Amino acid sequence: MNAKILKKKKTIALVAHDNRKKDMIEWVSWNWQELAHHSLICTGTTGKLVTEAINAKAIENDVIPPDISCLKSGPLGGDQQLGALISEGKIDMLIFFWDPMQAQPHDVDVKALLRISTVYNIPTALNRSTADFIISSKLFHQEYSPILKDYSTYIKRDVEL
């Protein structure tokens, strides 16, 4: 069932663990012109850094920066806020520069965020290479209708009490 159409102007979630924030800022700075056509939503510190980087590029090139919204820091609930926005259909894709080499105090939240992005079949990049493939796809600036799994049998299942 195709319940959602990703419009040309997308809402893109950007998240980066501390050891990957530098990579995220380099990636955003390199791709700022592509990102400028979309709305961005970020978790806490990542959002502050992304805003600074994109605003600097916009000023340097005398253009209006994109809409950027910041949520709470990931460990303080930002990952859960993003998950809720995904489940409400308000996020079109997730770029998450995840650090697999360092345990996070909110690993369960990270796992839940990745699970919900899969449930709702949104494009999800967990590293720079995948983010490069997503942003360079011809679908990035086009409307797109993802195929969503029908979970109605799960919702209607009998639950014994």
N, C-alpha and C positions, 0 to 999 in steps of 0.2 A: 504494500500500500504506500503510495506516495503522498504523505500528508504535508510535507514541507518542501518549499521551493527556496533554494538559496538564491537570493537576488544578486544582481550585479554588484551592488554595494553590500559587502558582507560585514558581519561583526566578528572580529578575530580576537581570540583570547591569547594573551602572551604571558607565559610563566617561565621563570628560570630559578633553579636552585642557586644558592650562593656561589658555589664553585663554577657555575655556568653563566653567571650574569654578564661577565665580560664577553663571552661568546654571543649572548643575546644582543648586547649593545652593538657589537661589531656587525651582526647580521641585520639588525634594524637599520643601522646607519648605511649599510650597503644597499638595502632594499627599501629605503624610506619612500622613494617615489612610487613604488608599487603599493605600499601600505597606505599612502596618503589618500587613496581613493576609497578607503574603507574606514569603519569605526573600530577602534581598538579598546580592549578592556583587559586590564592587567591586575595581578595581585600586587599588594603593597610596594615593597622596595623596587621590584621589577618595574612597576608602573612609573615610579619617580624617575628611574634611570632612563626608561624608554621615552618619557615625556621630554626630559632634558635633551636627549640625543636627537629626537625628531624635531623639536622646536628649534634647535641649533641649525639643523639642515634647512628647515623651512625659512628661517631668518636669512641664512646665508644665500638662499636662492629666491628670496622675496616672494614666497608663496604662503598660503594659509595652511597651517598644520591640520592634520586630521583630528577628529574627535577622539580623545583618549580619556577613559574612565578608569579610576583606580579603586580596587576593593581592599579588603583587609589583607595583611600579610598572610601567606599560606598557613603557617603554623597557628595563626590566630583566627582562622576560619575562612580565609580567602579561597582556598581550594574548595571548600564546601559551598561557598557562595557561587563559584563558577559552576560547580556541579548542578546547583539549583537552576542557574540560568540556562544551562544546556538542556535540562529536563523540561524547561518552559519554552524551549525553542528559540531562545534569544541569543544563542551563540552559534555561529556557522562553522567555525573551525578553531582548533586548539593547536598552538605552537608552544610546546613545553620542553624547554631544555633541561632535561632531567639529569641528575647526577647519580649514576648507578653505583658509584664507588664509596658513597658516604651515606650512612644511615641517617634518616631524617626523623625528628621527634614526632612528625605527623605522617609517617609512612602509611598509616591506615587511610588518611584523608587523600593522599596521593593515589593510592590504589582505588579508592572509591571514585575519584575524578576520572581516572583512566577507564574504569568500568563503565561509568555513565556516558563517557564519550563514545564508547563502543556500542552500548545499548542504543543510543540515538544516532549512530552511524555518521558522526561528523568526522571530517578529515582531521587526523591527529598526527602531528610530527613530534617525536621525542628526541630528535637530534637535528643537527644543522643540515646534514645531507638531505634528510626527508623534508625539512622546511624549504630547502632550495628547490626540490622537485615540486612541491606544492605551489610555491609562489611563481614558478616558471611554467606551470601548466596553463594551457589555453583556457581551462575551466575557471581559473582564478578570478577572471573579470567577467565571467558569463553567468547567466542563470543556470542553475543545476538542480535537478530533482533527485535526491538520494533515495534509494529504495530502503524503506524502513520495515523492519521485521514486525509482523503482526503478533502482538503479545496478548491479544484478547482471550485466548484459551488459558493463559496463565492468570489473567485478571479474574476470569470467571470460574476458576477451579474451585472444587469443593474443599473446604478446610474443616478437618475434624476438631471439635472442641473437647 
